């Protein structure tokens, strides 16, 4: 008499290929996103000192960081932009972020205010009212 197929012992195997693919995609995502986050502060800037410095960590607010190194060029991340490009970028980011948008300015302490003022005017024209300056604490 022949044994029915459903009674025969079968070898159970688990295909791990899709899970490995997902794990590798997650690893790549986190590596790329951490690199993009660090680009904003990767420009070497000699920050000014302030007696009343405070740390702000508000993840729900969308931030854009503008770097102005010793050379005086305007950098968003590591990309050099002129004032017209910065205006367009601020307007676009403000429209995407809505009301909660923060502009963070990292500038060399020897840059005159006359070079920073147009950026503040562009932020106001774009509707960005939350502007902060990166400083180091005075000892």
MOTA-V182471 format. One record per residue. N is the residue number from 0. PHI is phi as a letter, one per 40 degrees, with the letter a starting at -180 (* if undefined). NEAR is the number of other C-alpha atoms within 8 Angstrom. Layout:
N,PHI,NEAR / N,PHI,NEAR
//
This chain:
0,*,2 / 1,c,3 / 2,c,6 / 3,c,6 / 4,c,5 / 5,c,4 / 6,c,6 / 7,c,7 / 8,c,4 / 9,b,4 / 10,c,4 / 11,c,4 / 12,b,4 / 13,b,4 / 14,c,5 / 15,c,6 / 16,d,6 / 17,c,7 / 18,c,7 / 19,c,8 / 20,c,8 / 21,c,8 / 22,c,8 / 23,c,8 / 24,c,8 / 25,c,8 / 26,c,8 / 27,c,8 / 28,d,8 / 29,c,8 / 30,c,8 / 31,c,8 / 32,c,8 / 33,c,8 / 34,c,8 / 35,c,8 / 36,c,7 / 37,c,8 / 38,c,10 / 39,c,13 / 40,b,8 / 41,c,8 / 42,c,10 / 43,c,6 / 44,b,11 / 45,c,9 / 46,c,11 / 47,c,10 / 48,b,8 / 49,a,9 / 50,c,7 / 51,b,5 / 52,c,8 / 53,b,4 / 54,c,4 / 55,b,4 / 56,b,4 / 57,b,5 / 58,c,5 / 59,c,4 / 60,c,8 / 61,c,9 / 62,b,8 / 63,b,9 / 64,b,11 / 65,b,13 / 66,b,15 / 67,b,14 / 68,c,13 / 69,d,11 / 70,c,5 / 71,g,8 / 72,c,10 / 73,c,12 / 74,b,11 / 75,b,12 / 76,g,12 / 77,b,9 / 78,c,6 / 79,c,8 / 80,b,10 / 81,c,8 / 82,c,8 / 83,c,6 / 84,c,8 / 85,c,10 / 86,d,11 / 87,c,8 / 88,c,8 / 89,c,11 / 90,c,10 / 91,c,8 / 92,c,8 / 93,c,13 / 94,c,7 / 95,c,6 / 96,c,9 / 97,g,7 / 98,c,5 / 99,c,7 / 100,b,14 / 101,b,13 / 102,b,13 / 103,b,12 / 104,b,12 / 105,b,13 / 106,b,15 / 107,c,12 / 108,c,7 / 109,c,5 / 110,c,10 / 111,c,6 / 112,c,6 / 113,c,6 / 114,c,9 / 115,c,9 / 116,d,8 / 117,c,8 / 118,c,9 / 119,c,9 / 120,c,8 / 121,c,11 / 122,c,13 / 123,c,9 / 124,c,7 / 125,c,10 / 126,g,8 / 127,c,12 / 128,b,8 / 129,c,7 / 130,b,10 / 131,b,8 / 132,b,8 / 133,c,10 / 134,b,10 / 135,b,9 / 136,c,9 / 137,c,6 / 138,c,3
//
